């Protein structure tokens, strides 16, 4: 962990990951006591944000249930929701025959509103198997549908341009946190295809082709 003091900073503290290092930037005027207090506070906030961006399977199911209630009128009832490390060509998939949903581990680390969109996309498939007007009408209630689709298309495009095949890696997004020292209790904004066969639907990265 590295603490960086800056004379340009007057009332803000930030923390972010840089590879294997954690960087905490503070105003140069801070005393040692203030440094210890704010470094610990920012490390805790950063860890909390990372945990929320990488929920467990149980937390995924709870999150999906809450989203279904809020945006789909509680009509979608998944039997299970879990992370899947073998979804190289998809962001998520839904098996209609048993109501199970799998989310690619490549979504881990992306903003929460992107994860929410991927979950809602698969939840909507429990009500509509295809991608017709009725399916997309279900997603209109989620205010960040278009933004999330654009985000995922950008990630897929960037990987295509870099010549990298999709893989089970986390998003390149750097996890960071930025807090105003004078407003310590305020929360930062956390933000956050194709039909494969008759029994399973999938949310595929832009440019991907599936049967």
VENDABEL-V684017 format. One record per residue. N is the residue number from 0. RES is the residue in three letters. PHI is phi as a letter, one per 30 degrees, with the letter a starting at -180 (999 if undefined). Layout:
N&RES&PHI  N&RES&PHI
This chain:
0&UNK&999  1&UNK&b  2&UNK&c  3&UNK&c  4&UNK&c  5&UNK&b  6&UNK&d  7&UNK&d  8&UNK&d  9&UNK&c  10&UNK&b  11&UNK&b  12&UNK&b  13&UNK&b  14&UNK&b  15&UNK&a  16&UNK&c  17&UNK&b  18&UNK&i  19&UNK&d  20&UNK&c  21&UNK&c  22&UNK&c  23&UNK&c  24&UNK&c  25&UNK&b  26&UNK&d  27&UNK&d  28&UNK&d  29&UNK&d  30&UNK&d  31&UNK&d  32&UNK&d  33&UNK&d  34&UNK&e  35&UNK&d  36&UNK&d  37&UNK&d  38&UNK&d  39&UNK&d  40&UNK&d  41&UNK&d  42&UNK&d  43&UNK&d  44&UNK&d  45&UNK&d  46&UNK&d  47&UNK&d  48&UNK&d  49&UNK&d  50&UNK&d  51&UNK&d  52&UNK&d  53&UNK&b  54&UNK&d  55&UNK&d  56&UNK&d  57&UNK&d  58&UNK&d  59&UNK&d  60&UNK&d  61&UNK&d  62&UNK&d  63&UNK&d  64&UNK&d  65&UNK&d  66&UNK&d  67&UNK&d  68&UNK&d  69&UNK&d  70&UNK&c  71&UNK&b  72&UNK&i  73&UNK&i  74&UNK&d  75&UNK&c  76&UNK&b  77&UNK&d  78&UNK&d  79&UNK&a  80&UNK&b  81&UNK&b  82&UNK&d  83&UNK&b  84&UNK&d  85&UNK&c  86&UNK&c  87&UNK&d  88&UNK&c  89&UNK&b  90&UNK&d  91&UNK&a  92&UNK&a  93&UNK&b  94&UNK&c  95&UNK&d  96&UNK&d  97&UNK&b  98&UNK&i  99&UNK&c  100&UNK&b  101&UNK&b  102&UNK&c  103&UNK&d  104&UNK&d  105&UNK&d  106&UNK&d  107&UNK&e  108&UNK&j  109&UNK&d  110&UNK&e  111&UNK&e  112&UNK&d  113&UNK&d  114&UNK&e  115&UNK&d  116&UNK&d  117&UNK&d  118&UNK&d  119&UNK&d  120&UNK&e  121&UNK&d  122&UNK&d  123&UNK&d  124&UNK&d  125&UNK&d  126&UNK&c  127&UNK&b  128&UNK&d  129&UNK&c  130&UNK&c  131&UNK&d  132&UNK&e  133&UNK&d  134&UNK&d  135&UNK&d  136&UNK&d  137&UNK&d  138&UNK&d  139&UNK&d  140&UNK&d  141&UNK&d  142&UNK&d  143&UNK&c  144&UNK&e  145&UNK&d  146&UNK&d  147&UNK&d  148&UNK&d  149&UNK&d  150&UNK&d  151&UNK&d  152&UNK&d  153&UNK&d  154&UNK&d  155&UNK&d  156&UNK&d  157&UNK&d  158&UNK&d  159&UNK&d  160&UNK&d  161&UNK&d  162&UNK&i  163&UNK&c  164&UNK&d  165&UNK&e  166&UNK&b  167&UNK&d  168&UNK&c  169&UNK&d  170&UNK&e  171&UNK&d  172&UNK&e  173&UNK&d  174&UNK&d  175&UNK&b  176&UNK&b  177&UNK&b  178&UNK&b  179&UNK&d  180&UNK&e  181&UNK&d  182&UNK&b  183&UNK&d  184&UNK&c  185&UNK&d  186&UNK&c  187&UNK&d  188&UNK&d  189&UNK&c  190&UNK&j  191&UNK&999  192&UNK&999  193&UNK&a  194&UNK&d  195&UNK&d  196&UNK&a  197&UNK&d  198&UNK&c  199&UNK&b  200&UNK&c  201&UNK&b  202&UNK&c  203&UNK&c  204&UNK&d  205&UNK&e  206&UNK&i  207&UNK&d  208&UNK&c  209&UNK&b  210&UNK&d
